[in-house]
């Protein structure tokens, strides 16, 4: 089954609710044909609002435009917009069987029964629900319900697929296996999709590009690796993974360095920022040696595949280092600490 | 650890038993009164079915009338109440809240007052006034809020809002999603509402007593009539008829509702 590939253009779309709260600031985003874009952010950041604007379940403020391909769909009601949507709760029709759920969109379109059955059969194969056609949603597992919801959404051959936290209702183990399955299925369908989530790993696994959202606007758009390695904003760095913050005093700022445990590392390019960020896995630990910062291990947390060490070095707040489980360091060890210069990330916050 | 639930509580048991006996005794005595020849002499006077026969001869038509009006109330509250419940659940306007309050008034206002109002307005339309339809209208006014409240609460649940949105994204028109998705999804609540309406209609007395004519009597009105004008044994036999005819119907409906809810519940 191959679906139409449609470009989505969101132009200056904002959403103000009747009580005056701004759900979404004016936002512009383009999703290329066949691309999967994740809207990623904490709750209340406006990601669900943006998705509902795309679906047509909410109307954008005056001035905003939404285009599917060459067609302006801003004024089109949800029933006529040609979107498929997977809801967080799946919203499966409880009194209908799996087959009836999947075929509902075709039924209301007046597709005749023979054709409907053929399409349902194809979708049941696609999402591997064979043998469950006559079951009701209440009799299915969480993962099976999610697949029914997906099959129902794509059955009507939508131009755009919208996924609202599609894996949030599942437990952690299941989530991990299903996200790869979902990613693979979306690629096979080749459909343009927008995926809302607050889970960065889910976004990394499923989306081609991520739009990180914060307080009603998109902060940064890019592929997962770019965003993780070179965040343009401290919020992006912190939301996508853990970070340590290295503070810089006036002297350090003036001389373009960052001071830590008795050494100074140059970071001239970021001379205006009051702090720089470094990820826990980018801290190199070793024996005390010239040029390395002097530090002490204060706390050790064994996590199975990794170990987290809390480290203190003069002149900075405590840092967290993420090391392999074979790391020899114990609480109280005097160690050396090094960060490769290219692993220092900008915080984009200028000194007050 | 010892389970506290397993600990014997003789006092609690005694109280429960006493309350149980206190409540069951009137039912048993009433049944007995309907079957003995003379209540004042008690069982010694012998058992008879004479009173039952007399009740059936005089009041059989009230049983049918009550069942029909009950069914009519269910039908009318379904047609009026379910769409109304949907509108009230989806509207956040002040007018809708005010309407809901007005709708609930007949539950608080004494039935006699509601009945008087109906008579004042429609009393002159003689053929309507003399028909069972007049009583049916009274029952619908009284039972409608129970149907609307029950079903409206179900329509308001977040999952119902999501179901409707899902149906909309799939292209369903309002009629298609209302009849095909929403009504089936709140079906258990509708069944519960029907049961409540039927039960209330069957037992309704206040309103009905004011609205009835000698030719339009329901079972509770007949019961009052028999208590007022005939021997105590006849009145008790009437209670027996009520229990023998109405209770099985209610139980059957209850069982049906439970099965439905099991089958369609989420």
Interface residues (C-beta under 8 A of the other chain):
Chain A: X55 X57 X78 X79 X80 X81 X83 X84 X85 X87 X89 X91 X92 X93 X94 X95 X96 X104 X105 X108 X109 X137 X138 X152 X153 X156 X162
Chain B: X158 X159 X162 X163 X165 X166 X167 X168 X169 X170 X171 X172 X173 X176 X180 X181 X184 X185 X187 X264 X265 X266
